[in-house]
Amino acid sequence: MNWSLLKHYLLSRSFLWLLFLFNFLGSIYGFYWYGNQMAHTEWYWNFFVPDSPTSSSLFTIVVLLWLLGKRSKVLEMLSMVTNLKYGIWAVGVIITYWNANGRVDATDLMLMISHGAMAVEVVLYNFNYKFDNRVLWIGACWLLFNDFVDYVYTIHPWLQDERFTAYIQFWTPVLSLLVLTFTAFLRRERARSK
């Protein structure tokens, strides 16, 4: 299958509705998943707790806007950087615990596939995004402030245990910076290919 044919399928209304539905349902499940942590967190920090479902919700909104013939450069950018970051973050954390524990369970496998899909889908749709690097600073503020809140006020996603918290605390902002750099590269290459 060539790239132009794949783009045609990715932008077909039936596929976009399917993508919208899967992301919508996944977002709802994600917020449910974080319910206990949100219940144990002060209400004013609750916006920062469910990182992954917030990210998938942003992409869900972007897809809905496309279906309605609308665009939002800022929402497109935020959906890209947050889904990339939290998709990769979750896969990395799960693999870290798998390696340490020496076992794989079905729930972690489901989480790894779903979070990996978050990162893949936004890269796959890079060709359709309209934002440029001038709005990327908003994404930088979003990601880095969230990292600050997560690890200064300890509202990061609950981990299996505390064995790797220090490593995760170090690598999370590094990942944010790498995601921002990668996104800037993708958008620059997209601009050049036009």
Buried (B, 14 or more C-beta within 10 A) or exposed (E): EEEEEEBEEBEEEEEBEEBBEBBBEBBBEBBEBBEEBBEEBEEEBBEBBBBBBBBBBBBBBBBBBBEEEEBBBEBBBBBBBBBBBBBBBBBBBBEBBBEEEEEEEEEBEEBBEBBBBBBEBBBEBBBBBEBBBEBBEBBBEBBBEBBEBBBEEEBBBEEEEEEBEEEBBEBBBEBBBBBBEBBBEBBEEBEEEE
